[in-house]
């Protein structure tokens, strides 16, 4: 009877361990995808800030990223702030919106 109980407990512990490992691998994959998306967004943001003739939509096959930009303006009191909302999408379908302005607002 003691061996049966010990075997059952060992089985539960091993099952829990495998489940924990599977969850860890899934989480690592998600973190890798998020890091890839943030890196692509930073790359596109930098291009919009440094290249004056950056097209409003396009792809970069080298980085496996595509983007689409739209011009937006916001009025605050007597000042109108113009910026671009850029949606960045990576190859696995994840996307992120970034905002780019030519003005130093801070």
Secondary structure as GFF3:
##gff-version 3
##sequence-region A 1 106
A	DSSP	alpha_helix	2	50	.	.	.	ID=ss1
A	DSSP	beta_strand	57	60	.	.	.	ID=ss2
A	DSSP	beta_strand	65	76	.	.	.	ID=ss3
A	DSSP	beta_strand	79	90	.	.	.	ID=ss4
A	DSSP	beta_strand	95	100	.	.	.	ID=ss5
###
